[in-house]
């Protein structure tokens, strides 16, 4: 009554194949959750910028043009990518009173203009008969050099995602 206990090579190979199939299904889903969680940083900070801009307008009668009247100036200057970087505030960002709570994976800009004087960017749909601001976050979460934008405007209550037309977060 000597029995060999153990698994055959066939049983082990079937187990390896099953684990491989499960991993193939799970990794893209897990990666998608990670990207969505990282995008939360940008949506939270854009919401904070909107709140600070509205407070600034209540106090000074116009929005704070941290980065001027046209896109081009960013904080930080380069897109952080997969690895977060520490926010380095400038005088105008401090004047607005907005700064992220932790290291960031996006770069940010906020522009503003005066009613009837400054024209808003053409792609925003903002009314130039009213004071306006636009805030933008640019990110490249997987370092593939394919960036996307999240934007919030003074005359809208939602955030626009430039990647939504191409399937969502990217």
Long-range contacts (C-beta under 8 A, 24 or more apart in sequence): 32-169, 35-141, 35-142, 35-169, 35-170, 36-169, 38-105, 38-139, 38-141, 39-139, 39-141, 39-150, 39-169, 41-100, 41-102, 41-104, 41-105, 41-106, 42-105, 42-106, 42-137, 42-139, 42-150, 43-150, 43-159, 45-98, 45-100, 45-104, 45-106, 45-108, 45-137, 46-108, 46-135, 46-137, 46-150, 46-151, 46-152, 46-159, 47-152, 47-159, 48-98, 48-100, 49-96, 49-98, 49-108, 49-110, 49-135, 49-152, 50-135, 50-152, 50-154, 52-96, 52-97, 52-98, 53-96, 53-110, 53-112, 53-133, 53-135, 53-154, 54-154, 55-97, 56-96, 56-97, 57-131, 61-131, 62-112, 62-114, 62-131, 63-112, 63-113, 63-131, 63-132, 63-133, 63-154, 64-92, 64-95, 64-96, 64-110, 64-112, 64-133, 65-92, 65-110, 65-111, 65-112, 65-113, 65-133, 66-90, 66-92, 66-93, 66-95, 66-96, 66-109, 66-110, 66-111, 66-112, 67-92, 67-109, 67-110, 67-111, 68-111, 69-111, 69-112, 69-113, 69-118, 70-111, 70-121, 71-109, 71-111, 71-121, 71-136, 72-109, 73-109, 74-107, 74-108, 74-109, 74-138, 75-107, 75-108, 75-109, 76-104, 76-107, 77-107, 78-107, 79-106, 79-107, 79-138, 79-139, 79-140, 79-147, 80-104, 80-105, 80-106, 80-107, 80-139, 81-105, 81-140, 81-141, 81-143, 82-141, 82-142, 82-143, 105-139, 105-141, 106-137, 106-138, 106-139, 106-150, 107-137, 107-138, 107-139, 108-135, 108-136, 108-137, 108-138, 109-135, 109-136, 109-138, 110-134, 110-135, 110-136, 111-135, 112-154, 124-151, 124-153, 125-153, 125-155, 126-153, 126-154, 126-155, 127-155, 130-154, 130-155, 141-169, 141-170, 142-170, 146-170
